[in-house]
């Protein structure tokens, strides 16, 4: 057992020694890799001084790639390095600092050069130049970020550079101010070009559209650079509240920065400033336009009422014989048409283009037409009722399965008041698709009545009695003549039809009076009024009876 414990102890000591040696060997490999990449970057940098044109671009791309690999290895080693490696790391980080400083100077010159080339280029070539400006701006921000990382590495290695860090912060701040100012200017310019595009003629529209594309491309480029700079500035501890407000004003995109109280306050105060400036610049003109708008609307309402009054007097004329629905239709349409025209005139006074508004009305009409098919069907049926006039307000009708007096009509529905005082609103579509019975349209109606008497009654006597009752009623018309005939030999009665003619308004009064008087006279004359009956005869065999 003791031998096993000793062997295990020796194994642990050997394994620990092996891990230590492996770590040292791995660190040395990292240093060798960094040395190799650093030598390649230096070699490529020396070549850039001797080349031009496309060859120089290729070497610069290779140098940038190798330097990125070098910085990745340095960053990995910075996370886990020994004290003995600090001096070597300082050497390479210091070279990176010098290399990035020279790169920043070259980037500044190249940025100015490409921006000048874009400003001097023709409109057709500006989009190509804009791409080059976008590339150099992106690289500029990347180089600034790398330099800030270099200073953080030097600080971690015990050699801080506060003066250089301050200078770099100032450079980032100045660059951010420049981009912010350019963005504000270009956003306003883009808005002006878009406004010009809406009012330009077709012959000049292509050129203005190209200007709009170039302007918007410039805004997008500056916005992308600004957002990258804001992220870098936040890492450096630079106040970017105002810059975030400018970016929000340019895009309108709500990001997590809006949750920052200072950013939100800056945006809100910016809105107040814009609102105040807008009031100073446009309030007098806006108030004048608003006063004209209200005046035109008010005048339109007066003219609409005046027109309705004139149309009302015209359509009510007895000579036209218009239905109540048609009268209301013309009165309503005349007023609404004048008011709608006055509304369009008022909107034009506000400076609005009426063409898209009218186009919008057309599109909205199609959409509403699909959504309200049943309602439009009722409207179409209302127009048919308006044209053919099968009934009018005040008529007694049977329509849509309802019997009563028409109390109101519109192009969508009809209101009928039943004789038991119920108000029923029926869609016009249901009325037009069904049978319409107008009871009061004609001034004269025939009252159809049937009276049954027993088979033992004297036919001549009954007929004379009925004639006497009809002729004695004062509201029965002489012409057309009434009809009294024995009509049916029914199962339990002799049925006489009585059909006098009366004025439509007297229909029910005559109907009830005649019915009452027939009963009185039958009782007086001894004429029986049978009720339905049936005789049952049973036939049984005699043996069954016994």
Secondary structure, DSSP 8 states (H G I E B T S, - for coil): -HHHHHHHHHHHHHHHHHHHHHHHHHHHHHHHHHHHHHHHHHHHHHHHTT--HHHHHHHHHHHHHHHHHHHHHHHHHHHS--GGGHHHHHHHHHHHHHHHHHHHHHHHHHHHHHHHHHHHS-GGGHHHHHHHHHHHHHHHHHHHHHHHHHHHHHHHTT---HHHHHHHHHHHHHHHHHHHHHHHHHHHHHHHHHHHHHHS-HHHHHHHHHHHHHHHHHHHHHHHHHHHHHHHHHHHT---HHHHHHHHHHH----GGGGSHHHHHHHHHHHHHHHHHHHHHHHHHHHHHHHHHHHHHHHHHHHHHHHHHHHHHHHT-TTT---HHHHHHHHHHHHHHHHHHHHHHHHHHTT--HHHHHHHHHHHHHHHHHHTHHHHHHHHHHHHHHHH-S--TT-EEEETTEEEEEEEE-SSEEEEE-TTS-EEEEEHHHHHTS-EEESSSSSEEEEEEEEEE-TTS-HHHHHHHHHHHHHH-TTB-SSS--EEEEEEE-SS-EEEEEEEEEEGGGHHHHHHHHHHHHHHHHHHHT---------------HHHH-
